[in-house]
Amino acid sequence: MSGDDSMHELIELARRLGIAVRHAHLGGDGGGMAVVKGLRQLFIDLDASPEDQLGRTAGALGRLNDLEQVFIRPDLRDLLERHA
């Protein structure tokens, strides 16, 4: 699976978990999970490299407690666990 495919799958996973996904210019050092007005939001830093975006997104999602409630392909689950 390519990095683009993995990123797309992670974004879809976040949405399935009810997490709003936001793309923003954060200077290349940002991104991750935040709670804004009581809602979980995943920020993806448009200034970061694709590899950093993937790593930060996988790290943020990999730390969630509710991942056991949804089906995640084994290769994607491995990615989440490596970055958690």
N, C-alpha and C positions, 0 to 999 in steps of 0.2 A: 504494500500500500504506500502510495506517495505521501509526502508531507501535506500537499494540498488536500488529498482525500482524507487524511487523518484530521486535519483542521476542520474540514467541512463536517465530518462525523462528530467531532467534539462540540461544535456549535449546535448541531442537531440534538445531541445528548443534553446540553444545557437547556435548550428550549423544551425538551420533553420533561425535564425536571422543574419546569416553571421559572427558569432563570432568564431574565431579560439580557440580551447580548447587545453590547454597545461597542462601536468602533470609534476611536477617538485618537487624535494626535496628542500623545503624552510625552514626547521627547525621547522616546526610545528606551527609557528605563522604567516604564510603567506597565500597567496591565494587571489583571487579577480580579479576584472576587471582592465585592463590597456590598453592604446593605445600605440602600438609599431609600428613605421614607418607608422602611419596613419591608422593602422588596429586595431580593437577591439580584444583583446585577454583575455580569461578567464583562469587564472592560478589556478590549483588545487594542493594544497600542499600535497604531498604524505606522509609527515611526520606527518600530522595532523590526529586526530582520524576521523573515518567515520562520526561521528556526527558533528564535526567541519567543515569537508569538505562540508557536506550537508548545514549547516547553512551559511557558507561563500559564497557558490555558490548561494543559494537561495537569500541571501542578495544582492549580486552583480547583479543578474538578476532582482530581484524585483525592483530595482531602475531605470531600463531602461524605457525610454519614449515610445519605440516602441512595448511594449507588447500588446497594444490594437489591433495591426495589425494582430495578429496571434491567432488561436484557441488554448486555453490552457484549459485542463480539469479543472473543478471546484475545485477538491481537490488539484491539483497542483497550481492553482491560489491562493488558500487559503494559501498554504505553502509560496509562494512568498510574499504575502501581510504581513504575520506574520513576515518575516525576513527583509522586506524592510526598 
